[in-house]
């Protein structure tokens, strides 16, 4: 079983990645509202940053042999 902190990283990465996937549909659905489209684009950028941060931390744990 993974340690809690590693499980939490994997879980959050999955949640954020899932949200990013959905935002493609949200942007399409907001075709008639430029403000909503801008909102989804901004959130998408932020979530991509979250994916990068979480992925870096997972890589650090692996490199330090702490991913257990």
WOQUI-V177225 format. One record per helix or strand of 3 or more residues. SS is the DSSP state (H for helix, E for strand). FROM is the first residue (numbers start at 1). LEN is the number of residues. Records with the same first field share a line. If there is no record, write none. Layout:
SS: FROM-LEN  FROM-LEN
//
This chain:
H: 4-26  34-30
//
